[in-house]
Amino acid sequence: MLRQSFRFITPVARTARVSPICRRSFITTSRVLQEAKQPTIKTAKNLAEVNGSESLVGPGTQPGNIPTDLEQATGLERLELLGKLEGIEVFDLKPLDSSRKGTMKDPIVVESYDDYRYIGCTGSPADSHTIMWLKATEGREARCWECGSVYKLKKVGVETEDDHH
């Protein structure tokens, strides 16, 4: 019974004319937004052209092609790849000084581009205890629970307005 009533109603609904609520087209709004000039961002092709995080966006690839790592990399990954192309190690990957123990008066200084850094202490001499992970922050030293070695953070780099989220 219910199915028959739907069959009866359907032809009427198809023939009914609906008048638009709004006679104004919204096409002009979309055209204004499309015609607004988008800021052009130049993609850095080498380290000398890097002038902020906006220039560290990969150009992508043409449709139908598979992008390379350099074409699709963005941010710090792209910075690292550009450095490797020029033979420059962008990030300091050397191990920390483990020939001595850091003290409160003479801590082991650890550089960071951020206001904190995780440090893995293995003691002095190296590998004298298992790795203890510490978090050194700006203005506060980190002390190893196992050997007592002290680490101090030194912030490097240029501070910009987009550093604070």
Order of alpha helices (4+ residues) and beta strands (2+ residues): alpha-alpha-alpha-alpha-beta-beta-beta-beta-beta
